[in-house]
Amino acid sequence: MTAFRCHEHKIELAAPPERVFALLHTPSDICRWWGAARVIVIPKQGGMWSAAWGDNEDNPEYVTAATMRVFDPPRRIVFSNYQYESSHAPLPFEADFITEFMVRPTDANGSILSVRQDGFPAGPEADDFYAGCEMGWHDTFDSIQKYLENART
């Protein structure tokens, strides 16, 4: 039996839950806060979420696609059935990621956004990718916060 590890992150944001939830599935928002070149989302349970990075439409640097296993506005999205492609190199392990976003209201008309990404093998073959994702989640949450702050000004 393979052991797995996960990432968990959360951040308090000065935006209501509906706005924070929309950031997770609105293509134009995702392009701005995540720097994706292209995003396609079908926002419903059983829908899909995909993003591509890179300037070359015919050969993107990275592509990520997933199924929206749960779509529960404005509280929860669960992504599964991931496909991840990189023009640099394939993943050095078999991946079966599950990513869950939760949005909870705060008392001050804000929100707490949390993510749990599970399915990273515990072995050394996944160490570099796991570490990159750790940094990536910190950068992603910082980018979401800056995006919301800039939208208010």
N, C-alpha and C positions, 0 to 999 in steps of 0.2 A: 504494500500500500504506500503510495507516494504522499509525503508530507507537503503541505502548502503553507504559504505565508501571505499576509495581506498588508495593504496600506490603509490607514485611517487618518483623515484630516478633517478639520472643521474650522470655520471662520464666522465671526459675527459681522453682518453687513447692514448698512443703513439704508435698507430698501425693504418694502413689504414682501411677504412670501410669494405673492403672485408674480411680482417683477423678477425675483430671483429665480423662481421656477422657469419663467419664460426664457431666461438667459440660457438654460440648458437645452432648449429645443428649438430656438428661433435661429435659423441659419445666418441671417445678417448679424445678429449679436455674436454668435459663435465665431464667425470670421473675424470680428473686431477684437474680442477678448482673448481668443486663442491663436489668432494669426493664421488660421486656415485659409487656403486659397479658394476652396470650394466646399460647400456643405449641403447635404440633402437630408431632410428629416421628414418622416411621416409620423407625426406625433399622435400615436394612439397605441393602446395595448396590442402587441403583435406587430407594431410598425417598425420602421428602421431608422437608423442614424448612421450617417457616413460623413467622413471628412477627408480631404486630401490637402497635402502641403507641397509646395514647390511651384516654380514658374512654368514648367513644361506640362501643358494639359495632357499630352500624350504619354508622358513618362514622369508622373509625380514622384517626389522623394519618399513620401509616406502616405499610406492610405489606411484608415481604420473604419471598419463597419461593424455594426452590432444590431441585434434585435432588441426592441423595447419590450422586454418580458412583462414589465409592470409600467403603466403610465397612469398615475393617480394625482392629477393637478389639485392644488399646488404643493403637494406634500412629498411625492416619491416617484422616482424613476429607477428601474432596474434594467441594466443592459446585460445581455448574454449572447452566446453564439458569435463571438468576436471573430473577425478576420483582420489580420494585421499584415501589411506588406510594406517592405522597405526596399528602395532601389539600391541600398548600401549592402545589406546582408539579411538573410532570413533569421528569424528567432532561433537561438541555439537550443530550443526546448519545445515540447508540445505545450500549447497554452490552452487553457479553458477558463478564461477570465469571467468573473461576474463583478459588475460595478453597480453599486447602489448609491444614489444621491437622495438625501433627505433634506427637506426644508421645513424648519420650525419657526413659528413667530416668536418674537421677543416682546417684552412689555412696552418698548419704546417704538412701536411700528417698524421694527427692523426684523431681521431674520438671522437664523443660524443655518448655514449651509454645511452639510457634512457629506463625506464620501467614504465609502469602503470599497476597495478594489481587492478582490480575492482571486486566488488561482495561480500565484507565483510558486513554482517548485522551490522547495527549501534547499536544494542542492546547489553546488557552486556554478553549474551551467547557467543559472538564472541570476547570479549575483550582480553582474554589470547592468543588466536590463532592470532589475529590481531597484538598484541604486539610482539609475537614471529616472525611473518613474517616481521615486521618492522626491527627487529634486523637481521633477516635472509637476507634481501635485502642488508643491509649495509655490512654484512660479505661476501655475494656473490660478490658484486662489488669490495670489497677489494681483494678477492681471484682472481677474473679475472685480476685485475691490477697486482698483484704479479705474476700470471702465465705468463702474457705477458712480464713482466720485466725479469723473469727468462729465458724465451725462447730467449731473445735477448742476454743473456750472455753466 
